[in-house]
Amino acid sequence: MFARLKKIWKDKHVTIETKTKLYEVFVVSVLLYGAECWILRKVDEHRILTAEMGWLRRLAGISRRQRKKNDDIRLELNQMDTLVQKYRDAGYSGSVM
C-alpha cells in the first residue's frame, strides 16, 4: 500500500499533515488488517519497526544519510506509537520468544 502512494509521498505540494493522515488511514489500517491471527516473534517485531521507520523517513523526505534520530522523526510526524504498540493496544496477543 505504501508503494502505491509513492507519488503522494514525493509531492512537495502535499503537506506533512496530509501525508501522515494518509499513512494512518491507508498503510497502518491495511497492515493491521487480520492482525488478530498473528503470532509475533522478536524478529518479526524488529522487521516491522525497521520497515515502519523506512516508511516514515520517506514520508518526511529524510534520507538515510541524514543523521536524524528515529524519535525525532516520530515527534516531527506525530507518530509516537509504533506499529507494534498499536498491535498490542488493539488487544492482540503479545510477542512470542
Contacts in CASP RR format, 6 or more apart in sequence:
PFRMAT RR
TARGET T0000
AUTHOR 0000-0000-0000
METHOD contacts of the structure
MODEL  1
MFARLKKIWKDKHVTIETKTKLYEVFVVSVLLYGAECWILRKVDEHRILT
AEMGWLRRLAGISRRQRKKNDDIRLELNQMDTLVQKYRDAGYSGSVM
1 26 0 8 1.000
1 27 0 8 1.000
1 30 0 8 1.000
1 31 0 8 1.000
2 9 0 8 1.000
2 23 0 8 1.000
2 27 0 8 1.000
2 55 0 8 1.000
5 22 0 8 1.000
5 26 0 8 1.000
5 27 0 8 1.000
8 14 0 8 1.000
8 19 0 8 1.000
8 22 0 8 1.000
9 19 0 8 1.000
9 58 0 8 1.000
9 59 0 8 1.000
9 61 0 8 1.000
16 59 0 8 1.000
16 60 0 8 1.000
16 76 0 8 1.000
16 77 0 8 1.000
19 59 0 8 1.000
20 59 0 8 1.000
20 77 0 8 1.000
20 78 0 8 1.000
20 79 0 8 1.000
23 55 0 8 1.000
23 56 0 8 1.000
23 59 0 8 1.000
23 79 0 8 1.000
27 55 0 8 1.000
28 83 0 8 1.000
28 86 0 8 1.000
31 83 0 8 1.000
32 83 0 8 1.000
32 86 0 8 1.000
32 87 0 8 1.000
32 90 0 8 1.000
35 87 0 8 1.000
35 90 0 8 1.000
35 92 0 8 1.000
36 92 0 8 1.000
38 44 0 8 1.000
38 87 0 8 1.000
38 92 0 8 1.000
38 93 0 8 1.000
39 93 0 8 1.000
39 96 0 8 1.000
40 48 0 8 1.000
40 84 0 8 1.000
40 87 0 8 1.000
40 94 0 8 1.000
40 95 0 8 1.000
40 96 0 8 1.000
41 95 0 8 1.000
41 96 0 8 1.000
41 97 0 8 1.000
42 95 0 8 1.000
42 97 0 8 1.000
44 95 0 8 1.000
45 84 0 8 1.000
45 95 0 8 1.000
48 82 0 8 1.000
48 83 0 8 1.000
48 84 0 8 1.000
49 82 0 8 1.000
49 83 0 8 1.000
49 84 0 8 1.000
52 82 0 8 1.000
52 83 0 8 1.000
53 70 0 8 1.000
53 73 0 8 1.000
56 73 0 8 1.000
56 74 0 8 1.000
56 77 0 8 1.000
56 79 0 8 1.000
57 63 0 8 1.000
57 64 0 8 1.000
57 73 0 8 1.000
59 77 0 8 1.000
60 73 0 8 1.000
60 76 0 8 1.000
60 77 0 8 1.000
62 68 0 8 1.000
62 73 0 8 1.000
74 80 0 8 1.000
81 89 0 8 1.000
88 94 0 8 1.000
END
